[in-house]
Amino acid sequence: MSVLQTTIGRLRLKNPVICGSGEHTMTASGIRAALAAGAGAVVAKSVNESEAARRQLDKTDYALLDSAWNRLPWDFHPPPDAQLFCRSGLYQGTFDQWLDLIIALDREAIRNDSFVVPSVILSDLEQCVRHVTRIAEAGLRLVEVNIGAPHADEAARGAIVLERDAERVEQITRRVRAATALPLWIKLTGQSENVAALAEAARRGGADAVIMMGRFLGFLPDLETQAPLLGTSAAIGGPWALPLTARWIALTRKKLGPDYPLIATNGARNGRDVARFLLAGACATEMSSTIQAGGYRVISQSIAELQDYLQRCDASAAEILGRAADRLATYADQADRPGYWREFVPPEGR
């Protein structure tokens, strides 16, 4: 068995690197490029029934920023601190066109020992259920339902929905679960005071795994124009988000137990970050912004970096899963070190 192999409930992935949904998985060529780069799975660009959501793609805008909030060139060679600030949109074709595309590409994925994952983003629940039913009838092997899209609060009314209430998350998941026996992944928002409670609600509703967590919505004034960058609020993600996501992964593992599959997203830039998420308790990681900004080679490089790390540890992905999370202590557990804080105070005059 490969040291990279991981399992997500009923599914086996050849490695924990998942190419997450985004503009880079909008087309057949993009999905094929991600498969060729070796991704354990590729999540197709999300779809729903909303015409407003389809029109939103024509209003998108994107900025790549460094850690000092300076705008970077979009040259597909971003520095390690790059972060994506953007308005995004959904697939613009019909659902039938999208489904035909996914069916054909998933057949190709089987030959690559991989998966192409259909992703439905919530707008109207009953229409979402009908789409999931069609996906199952088409012979696809799993489905992701995204109920945590960061753009929902800013998008046109009825375009997409963001769920922050645990009771609603359970109701939605239960309704979708009743419509299909497919492995069901529920993607959750990070814009909640208790992401672990949302994950618990999704599990109660019948989700096979949860994806944690969607990007945050931010607002950035531009110092030169003194106007909002991109003119609006926008979704923001970058390497700074990794500790936030990892914390919720670890807390959710503690709450739900080590056997419930958690998938990380938001913050991973490379294979070492995928390893960090494994240690936090995530059996796989969806990488999206970093692939959109850095190209599909990010996938193959991340797999190679992860494999190198595991070989140096003389361990497999499965063996390190949750190691750090299971050692997570509280402040109260720490030994007293009176006066230690003084070492971290600047000397007078500096």
LODO-372673 format. One record per residue (C-alpha): residue number from 1; x, y, z. Coordinates in pm, 1 decimal, padded with zeros to 6 digits, m for minus. Last residue first. Example, Ala and Ser with C-alpha at 12.3 -4.5 7.8 and 13.67 -1.06 7.14 Angstrom:
+-----+----------+----------+----------+
:  nr :     east :    north :       up :
+-----+----------+----------+----------+
:   2 :  01367.0 : m00106.0 :  00714.0 :
:   1 :  01230.0 : m00450.0 :  00780.0 :
+-----+----------+----------+----------+
END
This chain:
+-----+----------+----------+----------+
:  nr :     east :    north :       up :
+-----+----------+----------+----------+
: 350 :  01416.0 :  04985.1 :  02104.8 :
: 349 :  01474.3 :  05246.9 :  02374.4 :
: 348 :  01374.8 :  05021.3 :  02660.4 :
: 347 :  01427.6 :  04655.9 :  02574.1 :
: 346 :  01141.9 :  04491.2 :  02382.9 :
: 345 :  00933.6 :  04244.0 :  02591.2 :
: 344 :  00961.2 :  03879.8 :  02491.4 :
: 343 :  01211.9 :  03765.0 :  02752.0 :
: 342 :  00991.8 :  03923.5 :  03022.1 :
: 341 :  00719.3 :  03665.4 :  02956.1 :
: 340 :  00922.0 :  03397.2 :  03129.7 :
: 339 :  00876.2 :  03574.1 :  03464.1 :
: 338 :  00717.7 :  03272.7 :  03632.0 :
: 337 :  00717.9 :  02961.8 :  03410.7 :
: 336 :  00423.7 :  02746.6 :  03529.7 :
: 335 :  00374.0 :  02420.0 :  03343.7 :
: 334 :  00099.0 :  02402.5 :  03079.8 :
: 333 : m00227.2 :  02211.1 :  03122.9 :
: 332 : m00427.4 :  02524.9 :  03201.9 :
: 331 : m00348.3 :  02665.6 :  02857.4 :
: 330 : m00521.3 :  02365.5 :  02704.7 :
: 329 : m00357.4 :  02066.8 :  02536.9 :
: 328 : m00360.2 :  01930.9 :  02182.0 :
: 327 : m00183.9 :  01591.9 :  02175.7 :
: 326 : m00459.9 :  01415.0 :  01979.8 :
: 325 : m00463.6 :  01700.1 :  01731.6 :
: 324 : m00092.0 :  01660.3 :  01664.5 :
: 323 : m00116.4 :  01291.5 :  01576.4 :
: 322 : m00450.2 :  01331.3 :  01394.0 :
: 321 : m00352.1 :  01128.7 :  01087.6 :
: 320 :  00017.8 :  01043.0 :  01111.8 :
: 319 : m00032.9 :  00671.3 :  01046.8 :
: 318 : m00284.6 :  00714.3 :  00765.3 :
: 317 : m00048.7 :  00938.8 :  00569.8 :
: 316 :  00221.7 :  00675.4 :  00605.9 :
: 315 :  00525.3 :  00678.8 :  00831.4 :
: 314 :  00905.8 :  00663.6 :  00816.6 :
: 313 :  00909.9 :  01032.7 :  00914.6 :
: 312 :  01157.7 :  01110.0 :  00633.8 :
: 311 :  00942.4 :  00901.5 :  00399.3 :
: 310 :  00631.5 :  01089.7 :  00506.2 :
: 309 :  00794.9 :  01426.9 :  00440.7 :
: 308 :  00920.8 :  01321.0 :  00098.1 :
: 307 :  00576.6 :  01189.9 :  00005.8 :
: 306 :  00419.0 :  01519.5 :  00110.3 :
: 305 :  00667.2 :  01719.2 : m00094.2 :
: 304 :  00610.3 :  01498.4 : m00401.2 :
: 303 :  00231.2 :  01528.0 : m00369.0 :
: 302 :  00259.6 :  01903.9 : m00326.5 :
: 301 :  00479.7 :  01937.7 : m00634.4 :
: 300 :  00235.3 :  01732.4 : m00841.9 :
: 299 : m00057.3 :  01948.6 : m00732.9 :
: 298 :  00121.8 :  02285.5 : m00753.0 :
: 297 :  00207.2 :  02191.2 : m01112.8 :
: 296 : m00156.3 :  02266.8 : m01190.7 :
: 295 : m00091.9 :  02640.5 : m01188.5 :
: 294 :  00021.4 :  02887.0 : m00923.9 :
: 293 : m00274.3 :  03123.6 : m00879.2 :
: 292 : m00559.5 :  02881.0 : m00949.4 :
: 291 : m00363.6 :  02602.6 : m00780.3 :
: 290 : m00298.5 :  02814.5 : m00467.5 :
: 289 : m00663.0 :  02919.9 : m00455.5 :
: 288 : m00791.1 :  02560.3 : m00467.0 :
: 287 : m00631.7 :  02294.8 : m00248.5 :
: 286 : m00875.3 :  02045.7 : m00094.4 :
: 285 : m00699.0 :  01851.2 :  00178.4 :
: 284 : m00742.3 :  01487.8 :  00280.8 :
: 283 : m00765.1 :  01276.6 :  00599.1 :
: 282 : m00787.7 :  01591.7 :  00811.0 :
: 281 : m00690.8 :  01531.8 :  01174.5 :
: 280 : m00451.7 :  01814.3 :  01266.1 :
: 279 : m00153.8 :  01594.0 :  01172.3 :
: 278 : m00309.9 :  01541.2 :  00830.8 :
: 277 : m00362.0 :  01918.6 :  00803.0 :
: 276 :  00004.9 :  01979.4 :  00874.5 :
: 275 :  00098.1 :  01716.2 :  00615.7 :
: 274 : m00114.1 :  01899.6 :  00356.1 :
: 273 :  00076.0 :  02213.4 :  00457.9 :
: 272 :  00404.5 :  02032.2 :  00392.3 :
: 271 :  00271.1 :  01934.0 :  00050.7 :
: 270 :  00210.1 :  02292.1 : m00056.5 :
: 269 : m00004.8 :  02605.0 : m00014.2 :
: 268 : m00274.0 :  02487.5 :  00228.1 :
: 267 : m00476.0 :  02768.5 :  00390.0 :
: 266 : m00843.0 :  02703.0 :  00319.7 :
: 265 : m00961.9 :  02343.2 :  00288.9 :
: 264 : m00947.3 :  02041.8 :  00517.1 :
: 263 : m01145.4 :  01719.2 :  00478.5 :
: 262 : m01273.4 :  01545.4 :  00793.4 :
: 261 : m01370.7 :  01178.7 :  00804.7 :
: 260 : m01532.0 :  01052.0 :  01128.1 :
: 259 : m01317.2 :  00780.4 :  01287.9 :
: 258 : m01112.6 :  00998.3 :  01523.1 :
: 257 : m01406.5 :  01117.7 :  01735.5 :
: 256 : m01680.5 :  01372.1 :  01670.6 :
: 255 : m01588.4 :  01637.6 :  01929.2 :
: 254 : m01211.9 :  01583.3 :  01943.2 :
: 253 : m01193.4 :  01554.0 :  01565.1 :
: 252 : m01400.2 :  01872.0 :  01542.2 :
: 251 : m01157.3 :  02054.2 :  01769.3 :
: 250 : m00862.0 :  01941.1 :  01557.1 :
: 249 : m01026.9 :  02040.2 :  01227.6 :
: 248 : m01135.5 :  02371.6 :  01380.6 :
: 247 : m00780.0 :  02444.8 :  01488.7 :
: 246 : m00636.1 :  02338.8 :  01152.8 :
: 245 : m00868.3 :  02579.2 :  00970.1 :
: 244 : m00756.1 :  02874.2 :  01181.4 :
: 243 : m00389.4 :  02769.7 :  01168.9 :
: 242 : m00408.4 :  02743.6 :  00786.6 :
: 241 : m00580.7 :  03078.6 :  00729.8 :
: 240 : m00256.3 :  03281.8 :  00725.6 :
: 239 : m00152.3 :  03080.1 :  00417.9 :
: 238 : m00418.3 :  03254.3 :  00209.7 :
: 237 : m00788.4 :  03310.6 :  00165.5 :
: 236 : m01011.0 :  03610.5 :  00108.3 :
: 235 : m01359.0 :  03627.1 : m00040.8 :
: 234 : m01461.2 :  03973.5 : m00153.0 :
: 233 : m01613.9 :  04299.6 : m00031.1 :
: 232 : m01667.5 :  04533.4 : m00318.7 :
: 231 : m01498.5 :  04782.1 : m00552.4 :
: 230 : m01218.9 :  04539.8 : m00647.9 :
: 229 : m01009.9 :  04701.6 : m00368.9 :
: 228 : m01243.9 :  04941.3 : m00191.5 :
: 227 : m01152.7 :  05303.8 : m00267.2 :
: 226 : m00872.1 :  05523.5 : m00134.4 :
: 225 : m00722.9 :  05502.2 : m00486.4 :
: 224 : m00362.6 :  05459.7 : m00370.7 :
: 223 : m00422.9 :  05312.4 : m00024.1 :
: 222 : m00674.5 :  05051.8 : m00148.0 :
: 221 : m00922.6 :  04965.2 :  00127.9 :
: 220 : m00967.6 :  04590.2 :  00182.1 :
: 219 : m01296.8 :  04424.6 :  00279.1 :
: 218 : m01321.3 :  04057.2 :  00368.2 :
: 217 : m01542.5 :  03751.1 :  00339.2 :
: 216 : m01380.4 :  03437.5 :  00476.1 :
: 215 : m01295.9 :  03120.5 :  00287.4 :
: 214 : m01488.6 :  02795.3 :  00327.5 :
: 213 : m01387.9 :  02541.7 :  00592.1 :
: 212 : m01383.9 :  02256.8 :  00660.5 :
: 211 : m01513.2 :  01984.0 :  00430.2 :
: 210 : m01740.7 :  01733.3 :  00602.0 :
: 209 : m01760.0 :  01359.4 :  00549.5 :
: 208 : m02017.9 :  01081.8 :  00505.3 :
: 207 : m02299.4 :  01328.2 :  00572.4 :
: 206 : m02603.9 :  01167.9 :  00736.9 :
: 205 : m02793.9 :  01453.3 :  00902.8 :
: 204 : m02632.4 :  01380.8 :  01236.4 :
: 203 : m02293.1 :  01412.6 :  01065.0 :
: 202 : m02392.4 :  01748.6 :  00918.4 :
: 201 : m02500.1 :  01869.2 :  01263.7 :
: 200 : m02168.2 :  01760.6 :  01414.1 :
: 199 : m01985.9 :  01952.6 :  01141.3 :
: 198 : m02193.8 :  02263.7 :  01213.4 :
: 197 : m02112.3 :  02229.1 :  01584.0 :
: 196 : m01742.3 :  02202.5 :  01497.1 :
: 195 : m01766.9 :  02530.0 :  01302.1 :
: 194 : m01867.1 :  02717.2 :  01617.0 :
: 193 : m01865.0 :  03099.1 :  01591.1 :
: 192 : m01940.4 :  03072.2 :  01222.2 :
: 191 : m01790.3 :  03225.5 :  00908.9 :
: 190 : m01572.0 :  02920.8 :  00842.5 :
: 189 : m01846.3 :  02782.9 :  00619.1 :
: 188 : m01912.6 :  02416.0 :  00560.8 :
: 187 : m01877.6 :  02179.0 :  00264.7 :
: 186 : m02089.8 :  01865.0 :  00297.9 :
: 185 : m01951.7 :  01545.4 :  00142.7 :
: 184 : m02200.9 :  01271.1 :  00055.4 :
: 183 : m02101.5 :  00918.4 : m00046.1 :
: 182 : m02387.6 :  00818.1 : m00274.2 :
: 181 : m02699.4 :  00660.4 : m00120.2 :
: 180 : m02917.1 :  00942.1 : m00247.7 :
: 179 : m03237.6 :  01137.9 : m00184.1 :
: 178 : m03271.2 :  01083.7 :  00190.0 :
: 177 : m02914.9 :  01212.6 :  00237.7 :
: 176 : m03009.1 :  01537.8 :  00063.1 :
: 175 : m03294.6 :  01598.6 :  00307.6 :
: 174 : m03082.6 :  01495.5 :  00607.5 :
: 173 : m02802.1 :  01728.3 :  00498.9 :
: 172 : m03037.4 :  02021.9 :  00463.3 :
: 171 : m03206.5 :  01958.7 :  00797.0 :
: 170 : m02875.5 :  01909.8 :  00979.2 :
: 169 : m02727.3 :  02228.2 :  00834.7 :
: 168 : m03048.3 :  02414.8 :  00921.0 :
: 167 : m03024.2 :  02304.4 :  01283.4 :
: 166 : m02657.1 :  02400.6 :  01295.5 :
: 165 : m02719.4 :  02755.8 :  01173.8 :
: 164 : m02446.1 :  02920.6 :  00965.3 :
: 163 : m02573.7 :  02826.1 :  00618.6 :
: 162 : m02452.7 :  03022.0 :  00315.1 :
: 161 : m02690.6 :  03023.5 :  00019.1 :
: 160 : m02633.3 :  03098.8 : m00348.3 :
: 159 : m02800.0 :  03301.0 : m00623.5 :
: 158 : m03137.8 :  03367.9 : m00459.3 :
: 157 : m03072.9 :  03737.0 : m00395.1 :
: 156 : m02768.9 :  03857.1 : m00587.7 :
: 155 : m02437.7 :  03780.5 : m00420.5 :
: 154 : m02293.4 :  03972.8 : m00124.3 :
: 153 : m02402.7 :  03748.6 :  00166.1 :
: 152 : m02349.5 :  03436.4 : m00046.1 :
: 151 : m01989.0 :  03507.8 : m00144.6 :
: 150 : m01828.6 :  03290.4 :  00124.4 :
: 149 : m01988.3 :  02967.3 : m00003.9 :
: 148 : m02066.5 :  02745.4 :  00295.8 :
: 147 : m02351.6 :  02517.3 :  00186.6 :
: 146 : m02147.2 :  02330.6 : m00073.3 :
: 145 : m02285.1 :  01987.1 : m00153.5 :
: 144 : m02017.7 :  01743.0 : m00268.8 :
: 143 : m02123.9 :  01425.6 : m00447.6 :
: 142 : m01989.5 :  01073.0 : m00484.9 :
: 141 : m01942.7 :  00797.3 : m00744.5 :
: 140 : m02120.1 :  00919.0 : m01055.0 :
: 139 : m02355.2 :  00669.3 : m01214.5 :
: 138 : m02584.9 :  00916.8 : m01389.8 :
: 137 : m02870.4 :  00825.0 : m01154.5 :
: 136 : m02662.5 :  00951.4 : m00862.4 :
: 135 : m02597.2 :  01286.5 : m01029.1 :
: 134 : m02964.6 :  01316.5 : m01125.6 :
: 133 : m03064.0 :  01262.7 : m00762.0 :
: 132 : m02812.5 :  01527.8 : m00652.3 :
: 131 : m02966.5 :  01771.5 : m00900.6 :
: 130 : m03317.0 :  01697.7 : m00775.3 :
: 129 : m03201.3 :  01748.9 : m00416.5 :
: 128 : m03049.6 :  02085.7 : m00508.5 :
: 127 : m03377.7 :  02180.6 : m00671.8 :
: 126 : m03554.2 :  02096.6 : m00346.2 :
: 125 : m03304.0 :  02297.6 : m00144.2 :
: 124 : m03311.4 :  02616.1 : m00354.4 :
: 123 : m02969.4 :  02784.1 : m00361.6 :
: 122 : m02704.9 :  02538.3 : m00245.0 :
: 121 : m02388.7 :  02475.3 : m00439.6 :
: 120 : m02365.0 :  02139.9 : m00613.8 :
: 119 : m02019.2 :  01989.4 : m00658.7 :
: 118 : m01960.1 :  01687.4 : m00882.7 :
: 117 : m01634.4 :  01513.9 : m00785.7 :
: 116 : m01401.8 :  01380.5 : m01052.9 :
: 115 : m01228.1 :  01085.8 : m00893.0 :
: 114 : m00884.9 :  00923.1 : m00919.6 :
: 113 : m00716.4 :  00595.9 : m01008.7 :
: 112 : m00606.0 :  00765.6 : m01334.3 :
: 111 : m00818.7 :  00528.1 : m01546.9 :
: 110 : m01108.5 :  00604.7 : m01313.3 :
: 109 : m01049.0 :  00974.2 : m01378.4 :
: 108 : m01121.0 :  00928.9 : m01748.9 :
: 107 : m01464.1 :  00790.0 : m01664.2 :
: 106 : m01501.3 :  01082.4 : m01424.3 :
: 105 : m01434.0 :  01318.2 : m01713.0 :
: 104 : m01717.4 :  01182.9 : m01926.7 :
: 103 : m01971.7 :  01193.7 : m01644.2 :
: 102 : m01857.0 :  01539.2 : m01533.3 :
: 101 : m01900.5 :  01689.8 : m01880.8 :
: 100 : m02245.2 :  01533.1 : m01929.1 :
:  99 : m02347.1 :  01674.1 : m01590.2 :
:  98 : m02231.3 :  02025.1 : m01678.2 :
:  97 : m02418.0 :  02024.9 : m02007.7 :
:  96 : m02730.7 :  01892.9 : m01836.4 :
:  95 : m02700.8 :  02156.0 : m01560.8 :
:  94 : m02691.7 :  02427.1 : m01822.8 :
:  93 : m02378.0 :  02626.8 : m01891.8 :
:  92 : m02251.2 :  02916.5 : m01683.6 :
:  91 : m02049.3 :  02737.4 : m01414.6 :
:  90 : m02052.1 :  02952.2 : m01102.1 :
:  89 : m01905.0 :  03284.4 : m00996.0 :
:  88 : m01618.7 :  03436.2 : m00799.4 :
:  87 : m01540.2 :  03770.6 : m00642.4 :
:  86 : m01180.4 :  03772.2 : m00531.8 :
:  85 : m00896.6 :  03818.7 : m00286.3 :
:  84 : m00632.7 :  03545.2 : m00320.4 :
:  83 : m00331.9 :  03533.8 : m00093.2 :
:  82 :  00036.3 :  03513.0 : m00178.6 :
:  81 :  00279.1 :  03449.7 :  00110.7 :
:  80 :  00474.0 :  03177.0 : m00070.9 :
:  79 :  00542.5 :  03398.7 : m00373.6 :
:  78 :  00320.0 :  03354.3 : m00681.2 :
:  77 :  00449.7 :  03208.6 : m01008.6 :
:  76 :  00128.2 :  03188.2 : m01214.8 :
:  75 :  00195.8 :  03538.4 : m01359.8 :
:  74 : m00091.5 :  03724.4 : m01197.2 :
:  73 :  00118.8 :  04021.3 : m01091.8 :
:  72 :  00100.8 :  04100.8 : m00720.0 :
:  71 : m00107.3 :  04364.0 : m00540.2 :
:  70 :  00045.0 :  04485.9 : m00214.6 :
:  69 : m00144.1 :  04377.2 :  00095.8 :
:  68 :  00174.2 :  04353.0 :  00309.7 :
:  67 :  00143.5 :  03970.6 :  00311.1 :
:  66 :  00134.4 :  03966.4 : m00070.4 :
:  65 : m00183.8 :  04004.2 : m00272.3 :
:  64 : m00338.0 :  03838.1 : m00577.7 :
:  63 : m00648.2 :  04021.1 : m00694.9 :
:  62 : m00946.4 :  03878.8 : m00880.1 :
:  61 : m01271.4 :  04005.6 : m01029.3 :
:  60 : m01601.2 :  03839.9 : m01113.3 :
:  59 : m01906.1 :  04014.5 : m01256.6 :
:  58 : m01953.0 :  03786.5 : m01559.5 :
:  57 : m01943.8 :  03480.6 : m01330.6 :
:  56 : m02235.5 :  03629.9 : m01135.9 :
:  55 : m02463.2 :  03572.1 : m01434.2 :
:  54 : m02461.2 :  03198.1 : m01360.7 :
:  53 : m02550.0 :  03260.0 : m00996.6 :
:  52 : m02836.1 :  03490.0 : m01096.4 :
:  51 : m02966.5 :  03220.0 : m01331.1 :
:  50 : m02991.7 :  02990.3 : m01031.5 :
:  49 : m03013.2 :  02614.7 : m01092.3 :
:  48 : m02684.8 :  02520.5 : m00927.1 :
:  47 : m02329.1 :  02440.2 : m01029.5 :
:  46 : m01988.7 :  02410.7 : m00867.2 :
:  45 : m01661.6 :  02393.6 : m01057.8 :
:  44 : m01550.6 :  02031.4 : m01063.1 :
:  43 : m01377.9 :  01882.8 : m00759.5 :
:  42 : m01070.1 :  01682.7 : m00857.5 :
:  41 : m00960.5 :  01374.7 : m00662.9 :
:  40 : m00633.1 :  01210.6 : m00557.5 :
:  39 : m00461.5 :  01469.7 : m00773.8 :
:  38 : m00183.1 :  01333.4 : m00996.2 :
:  37 : m00086.9 :  01624.9 : m01220.8 :
:  36 : m00267.1 :  01449.8 : m01508.2 :
:  35 : m00591.5 :  01465.0 : m01309.5 :
:  34 : m00546.4 :  01839.3 : m01250.7 :
:  33 : m00472.9 :  01895.8 : m01620.7 :
:  32 : m00778.7 :  01691.8 : m01716.3 :
:  31 : m00995.5 :  01906.8 : m01488.8 :
:  30 : m00861.0 :  02223.3 : m01649.6 :
:  29 : m00905.6 :  02089.9 : m02002.8 :
:  28 : m01264.1 :  01984.0 : m01932.4 :
:  27 : m01346.9 :  02333.5 : m01810.7 :
:  26 : m01443.3 :  02510.3 : m01486.3 :
:  25 : m01183.8 :  02330.4 : m01273.9 :
:  24 : m00931.9 :  02621.4 : m01275.3 :
:  23 : m01219.0 :  02862.6 : m01207.1 :
:  22 : m01261.6 :  02691.8 : m00873.3 :
:  21 : m01342.4 :  02363.1 : m00701.2 :
:  20 : m01070.8 :  02191.6 : m00502.2 :
:  19 : m00787.6 :  01979.3 : m00639.5 :
:  18 : m00762.2 :  01708.2 : m00375.0 :
:  17 : m00425.6 :  01605.1 : m00233.2 :
:  16 : m00471.6 :  01320.7 :  00019.5 :
:  15 : m00324.3 :  01047.8 : m00204.9 :
:  14 : m00446.1 :  00736.1 : m00385.3 :
:  13 : m00792.6 :  00799.5 : m00246.1 :
:  12 : m01005.6 :  00520.3 : m00098.7 :
:  11 : m01376.3 :  00584.3 : m00050.5 :
:  10 : m01621.1 :  00440.6 :  00199.8 :
:   9 : m01539.3 :  00698.7 :  00468.0 :
:   8 : m01261.9 :  00913.5 :  00331.2 :
:   7 : m00960.0 :  00687.7 :  00305.9 :
:   6 : m00596.4 :  00774.8 :  00248.0 :
:   5 : m00309.3 :  00641.2 :  00039.5 :
:   4 :  00015.9 :  00837.8 :  00044.1 :
:   3 :  00233.7 :  00569.2 :  00202.7 :
:   2 :  00131.4 :  00346.8 : m00087.4 :
:   1 :  00000.0 :  00000.0 :  00000.0 :
+-----+----------+----------+----------+
END
